[in-house]
Amino acid sequence: MLTHKNVATTQIYADLIDEKKRQAAEIIKLNIDINKKTDKKFGR
């Protein structure tokens, strides 16, 4: 858990972490989409 004397500081870090999670999820999604296309192309 993030704790700071100033709640705004905690919010900034929380927003940064959320953005990193979103980016990671998007990369995973793209990799899954690519794998599905490859599987279809090669009849898997």
C-alpha positions as a LaTeX table, in Angstrom:
\begin{tabular}{lrrr}
\hline
Residue & $x$ (\AA) & $y$ (\AA) & $z$ (\AA) \\
\hline
Met1 & 0.00 & 0.00 & 0.00 \\
Leu2 & 1.24 & 3.47 & $-0.84$ \\
Thr3 & 1.15 & 6.00 & 1.96 \\
His4 & 2.45 & 9.55 & 1.99 \\
Lys5 & 1.88 & 12.56 & 4.19 \\
Asn6 & 0.20 & 14.24 & 1.25 \\
Val7 & $-2.67$ & 12.24 & $-0.27$ \\
Ala8 & $-2.06$ & 13.91 & $-3.65$ \\
Thr9 & 1.40 & 12.31 & $-3.79$ \\
Thr10 & $-0.12$ & 8.87 & $-3.21$ \\
Gln11 & $-2.65$ & 9.57 & $-5.97$ \\
Ile12 & 0.11 & 10.48 & $-8.43$ \\
Tyr13 & 1.93 & 7.21 & $-7.76$ \\
Ala14 & $-1.30$ & 5.24 & $-7.96$ \\
Asp15 & $-2.08$ & 6.80 & $-11.35$ \\
Leu16 & 1.41 & 5.94 & $-12.62$ \\
Ile17 & 1.06 & 2.34 & $-11.46$ \\
Asp18 & $-2.38$ & 2.04 & $-13.08$ \\
Glu19 & $-0.94$ & 3.32 & $-16.38$ \\
Lys20 & 1.89 & 0.76 & $-16.25$ \\
Lys21 & $-0.65$ & $-2.02$ & $-15.61$ \\
Arg22 & $-2.76$ & $-0.82$ & $-18.56$ \\
Gln23 & 0.29 & $-0.81$ & $-20.83$ \\
Ala24 & 1.29 & $-4.30$ & $-19.74$ \\
Ala25 & $-2.23$ & $-5.62$ & $-20.30$ \\
Glu26 & $-2.27$ & $-4.09$ & $-23.80$ \\
Ile27 & 1.04 & $-5.80$ & $-24.67$ \\
Ile28 & $-0.33$ & $-9.14$ & $-23.47$ \\
Lys29 & $-3.51$ & $-8.60$ & $-25.50$ \\
Leu30 & $-1.50$ & $-7.80$ & $-28.63$ \\
Asn31 & 0.60 & $-10.93$ & $-28.18$ \\
Ile32 & $-2.52$ & $-13.08$ & $-27.79$ \\
Asp33 & $-4.07$ & $-11.53$ & $-30.91$ \\
Ile34 & $-0.89$ & $-12.19$ & $-32.92$ \\
Asn35 & $-0.76$ & $-15.80$ & $-31.71$ \\
Lys36 & $-4.41$ & $-16.37$ & $-32.68$ \\
Lys37 & $-3.74$ & $-15.05$ & $-36.20$ \\
Thr38 & $-0.64$ & $-17.22$ & $-36.53$ \\
Asp39 & $-2.54$ & $-20.29$ & $-35.31$ \\
Lys40 & $-5.29$ & $-19.71$ & $-37.89$ \\
Lys41 & $-2.75$ & $-19.18$ & $-40.66$ \\
Phe42 & $-1.05$ & $-22.50$ & $-39.93$ \\
Gly43 & $-4.26$ & $-24.39$ & $-39.13$ \\
Arg44 & $-3.65$ & $-24.86$ & $-35.44$ \\
\hline
\end{tabular}
